Amino acid sequence: MHGDHVLFIDGEALVIDKPAGLPVDKPRDGSLSLENHLESLKFGFRRWPTAVHRLDRDTSGCLLLARNPKAGARFQQAFEAGTVEKRYIAVLEGVVEGDGLIDLPLAKVSSAEAGWRMVGDPGGKASRTKWRVLATRDGRSLVEFRPETGRTHQIRVHAATGLGAAVVGDPVYGRSDRLGMMLHAAELTVQRPGKDPIHAVAPLPERFAGWEP
């Protein structure tokens, strides 16, 4: 992975602009994943950096990697404590207006036929996402999401179920689109005691052309 994908780097942290289509975890079929790029992301260090959190394969944008185990443990604690600030940009299939907070607990369900997915479930894990509409056109909406929790597929389910408008190109909760899935992790901030915060902004990728807020 080339240096132009690096959004932030210091002695303990690295934030990259992950391209859509690149899985963070190694797929079972052995196809390319983030692991194939870790050697090029050492930048003089002896060990590979490790991903602190996950982005879905088809979600692009800010991904935090730790450059040493102690830093990784601290960053993991920050994510678990809900103190990491994240901002996502998505195009939704449908016209949505206003802003608000989606408070919809999520649980995982699976079947042999359809595989697994996340669904709204009062008995599920607490899941909260702030949202606001940035623009609408041609029956679609550009929406900013600020998740307060970090559940799997949280924004995708909250968009489809909480707002009634799935992310464009979402093959699980909506439908596929020639542009791919229109979900982008645009900004990430991690506070660090005694140090400047980790802060990174990932520009909107080409598939968002014409949707710049």
Helices and strands as residue ranges (DSSP letters): G 3-5, E 6-9, E 13-18, G 34-41, E 50-51, E 60-66, H 69-81, E 85-93, E 99-103, E 106-111, E 115-120, E 128-137, E 140-147, H 154-157, I 158-162, E 183-192, E 195-201, G 206-208
